């Protein structure tokens, strides 16, 4: 018996027993106390936040609506200065049309204006609109069935100060359309007429909808008689607010009860316009959600405590053994574990959780950056910028590219072809398909090269006899996928990946050659070499295009080999000295044209000096010198389409990062690109999505301003493009771990 009690005591006071006991004692009682405090604090906080949010949204409604009215005041002040809208001009049959056009322009400039009318005191029985003259009685006919004289009707429209009215409410209790009346005054401030703006119901409705923040709130606009001018559609409050006596009571109370429901009320007034803005919000809905969460949370905790206590006690011994092994393993790597004592299980848990969390974050970040890094490696590979095989192998493994085979070649597809440009959805489909293609005996990866407007497909394969089969399989798959037949140009196979740029240059030359021929779906550079001999002086076009493409890519190694081939070809094919000189001028002209295209005055001068040669052997060193300088220039200043777009694009984003109008669609329109293409390009160049890039850029600007300046934190956040300072402060703390103020203090010290 004593032995059994001793074993039980050992279990209870073991590491597992202490963990369970401390959990029950230390956690449960404080949890109940903290939960009660949390619930009370949350309730008060919700009420306060609801009231503050309601006030802010009501201020937003008042500001937005009255700013629109101020805009109409400004428009009205322009009318007396418009000669076309004087009464004398409008009476003239010839100039009436010009007056209509001018008034139409004023109408379009008012964002909330549905129509605009002019009433002149000298002619009160008629109104002038963008459609011409309108009888005043005809204007009032839809509003009342009672008969009024023209003088009486025009009296409703005369005013010496701007005011907002509901003409229908002048005759009935029903609300219809709002009209904003602004007096027309001459230079002596004498009123001689009225501008009548018919306000769009949809515009006011939109302002009301935008100023509400959930389904349990609503905003209203009342006139000086407490009549409802506008409301956010049909809801449970409208019938109540439509009664002027009840609406008047709201302005004297901070709370209101409608059908047993409690509502918080907020009001703002503008005596000049005779307007009252009213907000109703039901805070009980938010509190109800807290109650539901609290109850579920309590039931879950109690159930977990009961079930977990029994289960942990029964299987504790077997489950605690892995923890002991972890303690031992951690102790081997950290000598401090030997002195942890009773805290070892807790320390092991925290350290293991931290390791897993860091590993997960690192894995996610690597996963996000891998496509971007893969694009960079593939573009460097086809550009011939990686010459070390060991380095290339390491880079390919890092970005999960498995280009393994006995031979390699490059295929290119022009994006200038109809249906494959960056604006076409087929372009995105094709690029998605070509990211990684695997087949029998081969594997391929694609990257888009904007500088040459091509899609380059890098192929590794084992059987040298299968090149045409692989190419034809790609052609058929592309046709089945996008429904069009693009021209595919194929470079010569190479035996090493570091030589892949040679095949790429040759495929570009073959693609350029394909533009001069028709009805040839696949063009092989090897087949272009078999050029028929012609009488007289012959110029091998395939080698010419290869030379131009090697210069374009800045690859002097390929350019020098091509120049040597062209010189040897000229010596062999051109028998006479004069023929060789003519052929030599042809070679000089190729380099001279390219030098002119890249605006290299030194290369142009060298080409002019090289024209005075005696033989092709003498010419070759001079051609190589010119080609070397051109390749060096291209490598030093790669101002191609792709690099220029990258420079301009990110410069534009960095300049407008704080603008509230900045969006992927706005940038795409600015650079005349499709949204999908722009999104892919930004991801390819930065490794981030557009929104993540802007978010990180704004964060860096905020951090920089916090450290380098003493300006108020709210001003720094707003200038970075965030207008909800409190919300962004919480987001900053989530991302950085501290508040902006704490970040400033820590980094300044």
C-alpha positions in Angstrom: 0.0 0.0 0.0 2.8 2.4 0.9 4.6 1.5 -2.3 1.5 2.3 -4.4 1.0 5.6 -2.5 4.7 6.4 -3.2 4.3 5.7 -6.9 1.1 7.9 -7.0 3.0 10.7 -5.2 5.9 10.4 -7.7 3.5 10.6 -10.6 1.7 13.7 -9.1 4.8 15.5 -8.4 6.6 14.5 -11.6 7.0 17.0 -14.5 3.7 16.0 -16.0 1.8 16.2 -12.7 3.2 19.6 -12.0 2.2 20.8 -15.4 -1.4 19.6 -15.0 -1.7 20.9 -11.4 -0.2 24.3 -12.2 -2.5 24.5 -15.2 -5.6 23.9 -13.1 -4.6 26.2 -10.2 -2.7 29.0 -11.8 -4.8 29.3 -15.0 -8.4 28.6 -14.0 -9.0 31.1 -11.2 -7.3 34.0 -12.9 -9.0 33.2 -16.1 -12.5 33.6 -14.5 -11.5 36.9 -12.9 -9.9 38.2 -16.0 -12.8 37.1 -18.1 -15.2 39.1 -16.0 -13.0 42.2 -16.2 -12.5 41.6 -19.9 -16.3 41.4 -20.5 -17.0 44.6 -18.6 -14.1 46.5 -20.3 -15.2 45.1 -23.7 -18.8 46.2 -23.2 -17.7 49.8 -22.2 -15.2 49.9 -25.0 -17.7 48.7 -27.6 -20.2 51.4 -26.5 -17.5 54.0 -26.7 -16.2 52.9 -30.0 -19.7 52.6 -31.5 -20.5 56.1 -30.4 -17.2 57.5 -31.7 -17.5 55.7 -35.0 -21.1 56.9 -35.4 -19.9 60.5 -34.8 -17.1 60.1 -37.3 -19.3 58.7 -40.0 -21.9 61.4 -39.4 -19.1 64.1 -39.8 -18.1 62.3 -43.0 -21.6 62.6 -44.3 -22.0 66.2 -43.4 -18.6 67.1 -44.9 -19.2 65.2 -48.1 -22.7 66.5 -48.7 -21.9 70.2 -47.9 -18.7 70.1 -49.9 -20.8 69.1 -52.9 -23.1 72.0 -52.2 -20.1 74.4 -51.9 -19.0 73.1 -55.3 -22.4 74.2 -56.7 -21.9 77.6 -55.1 -18.6 78.0 -57.0 -20.3 76.9 -60.2 -23.1 79.4 -59.7 -20.6 82.3 -59.2 -19.3 81.5 -62.7 -22.7 81.9 -64.4 -22.9 85.8 -64.1 -19.5 86.0 -65.9 -20.8 83.8 -68.8 -22.0 86.1 -71.5 -23.9 83.3 -73.2 -26.1 82.9 -70.1 -27.4 86.5 -69.9 -31.1 87.0 -70.3 -30.6 89.1 -73.4 -28.5 86.4 -75.1 -30.9 83.6 -74.1 -33.9 85.6 -75.6 -32.2 85.8 -78.9 -33.2 82.8 -81.1 -29.7 82.5 -82.6 -27.8 82.4 -79.3 -30.2 80.2 -77.3 -28.5 77.0 -78.5 -25.1 78.3 -77.3 -26.7 79.1 -73.9 -28.0 75.6 -73.7 -24.6 74.1 -74.4 -23.0 76.4 -71.8 -25.5 75.4 -69.2 -25.0 71.8 -70.1 -21.4 72.2 -69.3 -22.2 73.7 -65.9 -24.5 70.8 -65.2 -21.9 68.2 -66.0 -19.4 69.9 -63.7 -21.7 69.2 -60.7 -21.1 65.6 -59.5 -24.5 65.4 -57.7 -26.5 67.5 -60.2 -29.2 65.8 -62.2 -30.4 69.0 -63.9 -30.0 72.8 -63.6 -32.4 75.6 -64.3 -32.0 79.4 -64.4 -34.8 81.7 -63.3 -34.5 85.4 -64.0 -36.5 87.9 -62.0 -37.3 89.9 -65.1 -39.0 86.8 -66.6 -40.3 84.8 -63.7 -42.9 82.8 -65.7 -40.1 80.8 -67.5 -37.1 78.7 -66.6 -34.1 78.1 -68.8 -32.5 74.7 -68.9 -30.1 72.7 -71.0 -33.1 71.7 -73.1 -34.3 75.3 -73.6 -37.0 77.5 -72.1 -39.6 75.8 -69.8 -42.8 77.3 -68.5 -42.7 77.7 -64.7 -46.1 76.1 -64.3 -45.0 73.1 -66.3 -42.0 72.8 -63.9 -44.3 72.7 -60.9 -47.0 70.5 -62.4 -45.6 67.2 -61.1 -45.3 68.6 -57.6 -48.8 69.9 -56.9 -52.4 69.7 -58.2 -53.3 73.1 -56.9 -53.3 76.0 -59.3 -50.9 78.9 -58.6 -50.0 81.9 -60.6 -46.6 82.3 -62.2 -45.7 85.0 -59.6 -46.6 82.7 -56.7 -44.7 79.8 -58.2 -41.6 81.9 -58.9 -41.8 83.1 -55.3 -40.9 79.6 -54.1 -37.7 79.8 -56.2 -36.5 83.3 -55.3 -33.8 83.5 -52.6 -31.1 85.9 -51.5 -29.0 83.1 -49.9 -28.2 79.6 -50.9 -30.6 77.1 -49.5 -31.6 73.5 -49.9 -35.4 72.8 -50.2 -37.8 70.0 -51.1 -40.3 71.7 -53.4 -42.7 68.8 -52.9 -42.8 69.4 -49.2 -44.0 72.9 -49.8 -47.3 71.5 -50.9 -47.6 68.0 -49.4 -46.0 66.0 -46.5 -44.3 63.7 -49.0 -40.6 64.0 -49.8 -39.6 63.8 -53.4 -36.6 65.5 -54.9 -34.1 68.0 -53.3 -33.4 71.3 -55.0 -30.5 73.6 -54.2 -31.2 77.3 -54.8 -28.3 79.7 -55.3 -29.0 83.4 -56.0 -27.6 85.0 -59.2 -25.9 88.3 -58.3 -24.2 90.9 -60.4 -21.0 92.7 -59.6 -22.9 95.0 -57.2 -24.2 92.0 -55.3 -27.7 92.6 -56.5 -29.8 89.5 -57.0 -31.3 89.2 -60.4 -32.2 85.5 -60.5 -31.8 82.0 -59.1 -29.8 78.9 -60.1 -31.9 75.8 -59.4 -30.0 72.6 -59.1 -32.0 69.3 -59.1 -30.0 67.0 -56.8 -29.6 63.4 -57.9 -31.4 61.0 -55.5 -28.8 58.4 -56.2 -25.9 60.7 -55.3 -27.5 61.5 -51.9 -28.4 57.9 -51.4 -24.8 56.9 -52.1 -23.4 59.4 -49.6 -25.8 58.0 -46.9 -24.8 54.4 -47.7 -21.1 55.2 -47.6 -21.4 56.9 -44.2 -23.0 53.8 -42.5 -20.6 51.2 -41.1 -22.8 48.1 -40.6 -26.3 46.7 -41.0 -27.4 48.1 -37.6 -26.8 51.8 -38.3 -28.4 54.4 -40.5 -27.9 58.1 -41.3 -30.6 60.6 -42.3 -30.9 64.2 -43.5 -33.7 66.4 -42.1 -34.8 70.0 -43.0 -35.6 72.8 -40.5 -39.1 71.4 -40.2 -37.7 68.0 -39.1 -39.0 66.5 -42.4 -37.0 63.6 -43.8 -35.1 64.8 -46.9 -33.2 61.6 -47.6 -32.7 58.2 -46.0 -30.5 55.1 -46.8 -33.2 53.1 -48.7 -36.0 51.2 -47.0 -35.2 49.9 -43.5 -36.7 49.6 -40.0 -35.9 53.3 -39.2 -37.5 55.1 -42.1 -41.1 54.8 -41.0 -40.1 56.3 -37.6 -38.0 59.1 -39.0 -40.6 60.0 -41.5 -42.7 61.4 -38.6 -41.6 65.0 -38.0 -42.6 65.0 -34.3 -40.7 61.8 -33.5 -37.7 63.0 -35.5 -37.6 66.2 -33.5 -37.3 64.2 -30.2 -34.2 62.4 -31.4 -32.3 65.7 -31.5 -32.8 66.1 -27.7 -31.9 62.6 -26.6 -28.6 60.6 -26.7 -30.5 57.4 -26.6 -33.8 56.2 -28.2 -35.9 53.1 -28.0 -37.7 51.8 -31.1 -39.8 48.6 -30.8 -37.9 47.6 -27.6 -34.5 48.1 -29.2 -32.0 50.6 -27.7 -30.3 53.0 -30.1 -27.6 55.6 -29.7 -28.3 58.8 -31.5 -26.0 61.5 -32.9 -27.0 64.8 -34.5 -25.2 67.6 -36.4 -26.8 70.8 -37.6 -26.2 73.4 -40.2 -28.4 76.5 -39.4 -27.4 78.3 -42.6 -28.8 75.5 -44.8 -31.5 74.5 -42.3 -30.2 70.9 -42.3 -29.9 68.4 -39.5 -27.9 65.1 -39.9 -29.0 62.3 -37.7 -27.3 58.9 -37.0 -29.0 55.9 -35.4 -26.9 52.9 -34.3 -27.8 49.8 -32.3 -24.9 48.9 -30.0 -26.6 45.8 -28.6 -25.8 43.8 -31.7 -22.1 44.2 -31.0 -22.6 43.3 -27.4 -24.6 40.3 -28.3 -21.8 39.0 -30.4 -19.4 39.4 -27.4 -21.9 37.5 -25.2 -22.0 34.6 -27.6 -18.3 34.5 -27.9 -17.9 34.7 -24.2 -20.3 31.8 -23.5 -18.8 29.6 -26.2 -15.3 30.4 -24.9 -16.3 29.5 -21.3 -17.9 26.2 -22.3 -14.9 25.3 -24.4 -12.4 26.0 -21.6 -14.4 24.1 -19.0 -14.9 21.1 -21.3 -11.3 21.1 -22.2 -10.2 21.3 -18.6 -12.4 18.3 -17.6 -11.6 16.1 -20.6 -8.0 17.1 -20.8 -7.4 16.5 -17.1 -8.6 12.9 -17.2 -7.0 12.1 -20.5 -3.6 13.6 -19.6 -3.6 11.7 -16.3 -4.3 8.4 -18.0 -1.8 8.7 -20.8 0.7 11.0 -19.2 3.5 8.5 -18.6 3.7 7.4 -22.2 3.3 10.9 -23.6 5.9 12.4 -21.3 8.7 10.1 -22.6 9.2 12.1 -25.9 9.5 15.3 -23.8 12.2 13.7 -21.7 14.1 12.8 -24.9 13.7 16.3 -26.2 15.0 17.6 -22.9 18.0 15.4 -23.3 18.5 16.5 -26.9 18.2 20.2 -26.0 20.7 19.7 -23.2 23.3 18.4 -25.7 23.1 21.6 -27.6 22.7 24.0 -24.8 24.6 23.7 -21.5 22.1 26.1 -19.8 19.5 23.3 -19.9 21.4 21.5 -17.1 20.5 24.3 -14.7 16.9 24.8 -15.8 15.6 22.4 -13.2 11.8 22.4 -12.9 11.4 24.8 -15.8 12.9 22.4 -18.4 9.6 21.2 -19.9 8.4 24.8 -20.3 11.7 25.9 -21.8 11.7 22.9 -24.2 8.1 23.7 -25.4 8.9 27.4 -25.9 12.1 26.8 -27.8 10.5 24.1 -30.0 7.5 26.3 -30.7 9.8 29.1 -31.6 11.9 26.9 -33.9 8.8 25.6 -35.7 7.4 29.1 -36.1 10.7 30.5 -37.5 11.1 27.5 -39.8 7.5 27.9 -41.1 8.0 31.7 -41.7 11.3 31.0 -43.4 9.8 28.3 -45.6 6.9 30.6 -46.6 9.3 33.4 -47.5 11.5 31.1 -49.5 8.4 29.7 -51.3 7.3 33.3 -52.2 10.8 34.3 -53.4 11.5 31.2 -55.4 9.6 32.1 -58.6 11.3 35.5 -58.7 14.7 34.0 -58.1 14.0 31.4 -60.8 13.2 34.1 -63.3 16.5 35.9 -62.5 18.6 32.7 -62.9 17.0 31.7 -66.2 17.4 35.2 -67.6 21.1 35.2 -66.6 21.5 31.8 -68.1 20.2 32.7 -71.6 22.0 36.0 -71.4 25.4 34.2 -70.9 26.1 35.9 -67.6 26.9 32.7 -65.7 30.1 31.0 -67.0 31.0 28.9 -63.9 29.4 25.5 -64.0 29.6 24.9 -60.3 28.0 28.2 -59.6 25.3 27.6 -62.2 24.5 24.2 -60.7 24.2 25.7 -57.2 21.9 28.4 -58.4 19.6 26.0 -60.4 19.3 23.7 -57.3 18.5 26.7 -55.1 15.5 27.7 -57.3 14.4 24.1 -57.9 15.2 24.0 -61.6 16.2 20.5 -62.8 17.8 21.1 -66.3 19.6 17.9 -66.5 20.4 16.1 -69.8 23.1 15.2 -72.3 22.4 18.2 -74.5 20.6 21.5 -74.3 18.9 23.9 -76.7 16.7 27.0 -76.7 13.4 27.6 -78.4 11.9 31.1 -78.8 8.4 32.3 -79.5 7.7 35.9 -80.5 5.2 37.8 -78.3 4.8 40.3 -81.2 2.6 37.7 -82.9 -1.1 38.4 -82.9 -2.8 36.8 -80.0 0.3 36.4 -77.8 1.1 40.0 -76.8 1.0 41.0 -73.2 -2.5 42.4 -73.5 -3.9 39.0 -74.6 -5.3 36.5 -72.0 -3.7 33.7 -74.2 -0.3 35.1 -73.3 -0.9 34.5 -69.6 -2.3 31.0 -70.2 0.8 30.1 -72.3 3.2 31.5 -69.8 1.5 29.5 -67.0 1.8 26.3 -69.1 5.5 26.9 -70.0 6.7 27.6 -66.5 7.9 24.0 -66.3 7.2 21.3 -68.9 8.3 17.7 -68.5 8.0 14.9 -71.1 9.6 11.6 -72.1 13.4 12.2 -72.1 13.3 16.0 -71.7 12.4 18.8 -69.3 11.9 22.5 -70.1 11.6 25.9 -68.4 10.4 29.2 -69.8 11.2 32.8 -69.1 9.9 36.0 -70.8 12.6 38.4 -72.3 10.9 41.7 -72.8 14.0 43.3 -74.3 13.6 41.1 -77.4 9.8 40.5 -77.0 10.2 36.7 -76.9 9.4 33.8 -74.7 12.6 31.7 -74.3 12.1 28.0 -73.5 15.2 26.2 -72.2 15.3 22.4 -72.9 17.5 19.7 -71.5 17.2 16.3 -73.2 19.0 13.0 -73.4 18.6 11.6 -77.0 20.3 13.9 -79.6 18.0 12.4 -82.3 14.8 13.6 -80.5 15.3 17.3 -81.0 12.7 17.6 -83.8 10.2 15.3 -81.9 10.4 17.5 -78.8 10.0 20.7 -80.8 7.0 19.3 -82.7 5.4 18.1 -79.4 5.8 21.7 -78.0 4.2 23.1 -81.2 1.2 20.8 -81.0 0.7 21.3 -77.3 0.7 25.1 -77.7 -1.8 24.9 -80.5 -4.1 22.7 -78.4 -3.7 25.0 -75.4 -4.3 28.5 -77.0 -5.7 27.6 -80.4 -3.1 29.5 -82.5 0.0 28.4 -84.3 3.0 30.6 -83.3 6.3 30.4 -85.1 8.9 28.5 -83.0 12.6 29.2 -83.7 15.1 26.6 -82.5 18.8 27.2 -81.8 21.6 24.7 -82.2 22.1 22.2 -79.4 25.0 22.7 -77.0 26.8 20.2 -74.7 26.9 22.5 -71.6 24.4 24.7 -69.8 26.9 27.5 -69.6 26.8 27.7 -73.4 23.0 27.9 -73.5 23.3 31.6 -74.6 24.7 30.5 -77.9 21.6 28.5 -78.7 19.5 31.4 -77.5 21.2 33.8 -79.8 20.9 31.4 -82.7 17.2 30.9 -82.0 16.7 34.7 -82.0 18.4 34.8 -85.4 16.2 32.0 -86.7 13.1 33.8 -85.4 14.2 37.0 -87.1 14.7 35.0 -90.3 11.2 33.5 -90.0 9.7 37.0 -90.5 11.0 37.0 -94.0 9.4 33.6 -94.9 5.8 32.3 -94.8 4.1 29.1 -93.9 6.9 27.7 -91.8 5.8 26.8 -88.3 9.2 25.7 -87.0 12.5 27.3 -88.0 15.8 25.5 -87.2 18.9 27.6 -87.2 21.0 24.6 -88.4 18.9 24.4 -91.5 19.5 28.1 -92.2 23.2 27.4 -92.6 22.6 25.4 -95.8 22.1 28.4 -97.9 22.2 28.0 -101.7 25.1 29.4 -103.6 24.4 32.3 -105.8 26.3 33.9 -108.6 28.2 37.0 -107.7 28.8 38.1 -104.1 26.7 36.1 -101.5 25.9 37.3 -98.0 25.0 34.5 -95.4 21.8 36.0 -93.8 21.7 33.5 -90.9 25.2 34.4 -89.7 24.4 38.1 -90.2 21.4 37.8 -87.9 23.4 35.7 -85.4 26.0 38.5 -85.3 23.4 41.2 -84.7 21.7 39.1 -82.0 25.0 38.4 -80.2 25.8 42.2 -80.3 22.2 42.9 -79.0 22.8 40.4 -76.1 26.3 41.9 -75.5 28.0 38.5 -75.9 31.4 39.2 -77.4 32.4 35.5 -77.4 29.7 34.5 -79.8 30.1 37.7 -81.8 33.9 37.1 -82.3 33.3 33.5 -83.4 30.6 34.7 -85.9 32.9 37.4 -87.3 35.6 34.9 -87.8 33.2 32.6 -89.6 32.0 35.4 -91.8 35.6 36.4 -92.7 36.6 32.8 -93.6 33.4 32.4 -95.6 34.2 35.6 -97.6 37.7 34.4 -98.3 36.5 31.0 -99.5 33.5 32.2 -101.5 34.8 35.4 -103.1 37.6 34.7 -105.5 38.8 38.2 -106.5 40.3 40.9 -104.3 37.6 43.4 -105.4 34.9 40.9 -104.5 36.4 40.4 -101.1 36.6 44.2 -100.5 32.9 44.5 -101.4 32.1 41.7 -99.0 34.3 43.4 -96.4 32.3 46.6 -96.8 29.2 44.5 -96.1 30.6 43.3 -92.8 31.7 46.8 -91.8 28.2 48.1 -92.6 26.6 45.5 -90.3 28.6 46.8 -87.3 28.2 50.4 -88.4 24.4 50.1 -88.5 24.3 48.5 -85.0 26.6 51.2 -83.7 24.3 53.8 -85.0 21.4 52.1 -83.3 23.1 52.2 -79.9 24.5 55.7 -80.6 28.1 54.7 -80.1 30.1 57.5 -81.8 33.4 55.8 -81.1 32.3 52.6 -82.8 31.0 54.5 -85.8 34.3 56.3 -86.1 36.2 53.0 -85.9 33.9 51.5 -88.5 34.7 54.4 -90.8 38.4 53.9 -90.3 38.1 50.2 -90.9 36.7 50.8 -94.4 40.2 51.5 -95.6 41.4 47.8 -95.5 43.5 45.9 -97.9 42.2 42.3 -97.3 39.7 40.5 -95.1 42.6 39.2 -93.0 43.5 42.8 -92.2 39.9 43.7 -91.6 39.1 40.9 -89.1 41.0 42.4 -86.0 39.4 45.8 -86.6 35.9 44.2 -86.7 36.7 42.3 -83.5 37.7 45.5 -81.8 34.5 47.3 -82.9 32.4 44.3 -81.8 34.2 44.2 -78.4 33.5 47.9 -77.7 29.8 47.5 -78.7 29.3 44.4 -76.5 30.9 46.3 -73.6 28.6 49.3 -74.2 25.5 47.0 -74.2 26.6 45.3 -71.0 27.4 48.6 -69.3 24.2 50.3 -70.3 21.4 47.8 -70.8 18.8 50.4 -71.6 16.5 47.9 -73.3 12.8 47.8 -73.1 12.7 45.5 -70.0 15.2 47.4 -67.9 13.7 50.7 -68.9 10.2 49.6 -68.0 11.5 48.3 -64.6 13.2 51.6 -63.9 10.2 53.7 -64.9 7.6 51.5 -63.2 9.3 51.3 -59.8 10.2 55.0 -60.0 6.5 55.8 -60.5 5.4 53.6 -57.6 8.1 55.0 -55.3 6.9 58.5 -56.2 3.2 57.9 -55.7 3.3 55.3 -52.9 1.3 57.6 -50.6 -1.5 58.3 -53.0 -4.9 57.0 -52.1 -5.5 56.5 -55.9 -2.5 54.1 -56.3 -3.7 50.7 -57.5 -2.7 48.0 -59.8 -5.3 49.1 -62.3 -4.2 52.8 -62.1 -0.5 51.9 -62.8 -1.5 49.5 -65.6 -3.4 52.4 -67.3 -0.5 54.8 -66.8 1.9 52.4 -68.6 -0.7 51.1 -71.0 -0.2 47.5 -69.9 -2.7 44.8 -69.0 -3.4 44.3 -65.3 -2.4 40.6 -65.4 0.8 41.3 -67.2 1.8 44.2 -64.9 1.1 42.0 -61.8 3.3 39.2 -63.2 6.0 41.7 -64.1 6.1 43.3 -60.7 6.2 39.8 -59.0 9.0 38.8 -61.4 11.2 41.8 -60.8 10.6 42.3 -57.0 9.6 38.9 -55.8 6.5 40.5 -54.2 2.9 41.1 -55.2 1.9 44.7 -56.0 0.1 45.2 -52.7 2.9 43.6 -50.7 5.5 45.8 -52.4 3.5 49.0 -51.7 2.8 47.9 -48.1 6.5 47.2 -47.5 7.5 50.5 -49.2 5.1 52.5 -47.0 6.4 50.7 -43.9 10.0 51.6 -44.7 9.1 55.2 -45.3 7.2 55.3 -41.9 10.1 53.7 -40.1 12.6 56.1 -41.7 10.5 59.1 -40.7 10.0 57.8 -37.2 13.8 57.5 -36.7 15.0 60.6 -38.6 12.4 63.1 -37.6 10.4 64.3 -34.6 7.2 64.9 -36.5 3.9 63.7 -34.9 3.3 60.0 -35.5 -0.2 60.5 -36.9 1.1 63.0 -39.5 3.8 60.4 -40.6 1.2 57.7 -41.0 -1.2 59.9 -42.9 1.5 61.1 -45.3 2.4 57.5 -46.1 -1.1 56.9 -47.4 -3.0 55.6 -44.3 -5.8 57.8 -43.1 -7.2 55.5 -40.3 -4.3 56.1 -37.9 -5.6 53.9 -35.1 -6.2 51.0 -37.3 -2.7 51.2 -38.9 -1.1 51.6 -35.5 -2.5 48.2 -34.5 -1.4 46.8 -37.9 2.1 48.2 -37.3 2.3 46.6 -33.9 1.3 43.2 -35.4 3.9 43.4 -38.2 6.8 45.0 -36.2 6.0 43.8 -32.7 5.9 47.3 -31.1 3.9 50.4 -31.6 5.2 53.3 -33.8 6.0 55.3 -30.6 7.9 52.4 -29.1 9.7 51.8 -32.4 10.9 55.4 -32.4 12.1 55.3 -28.8 14.0 52.0 -29.3 15.7 53.0 -32.5 16.6 56.5 -31.5 18.3 55.3 -28.4 
